[in-house]
Amino acid sequence: YTVDRVVADYGYDMVIRTFDDAGHVENGYIAVQMKSSDAPDYSKDGDFVTVRVDERDETLWRGEGFPVALIFYDAAKDVAYFVHYQTVPQGNRRS
């Protein structure tokens, strides 16, 4: 695989491209968006963290034909989490 940094960030920070065993580029890509915080907002039981997503990014990511990985880095704990964004249930928005 290769990871290409997106210089003009319009919803994505990186794009991952994969290759088959013969070294040929495979169709598609994985789009990646990174978020981080020094003081993240965890749920009471600590199982979930709240990540704010711009409505324009939400629309873009939901409509994407290829996977979108949202990666969240908790700087205080030095740990990262990721989710395949299109699998996150909709309707869990707060204004």
Secondary structure, DSSP 8 states (H G I E B T S, - for coil): -EEEE-SS-SS-SEEEE-B-TTS-B-S--EEEEEEEESS-EE-TTSS-EE----HHHHHHHHH-SS-EEEEEEETTTTEEEEEEGGGS-S-----
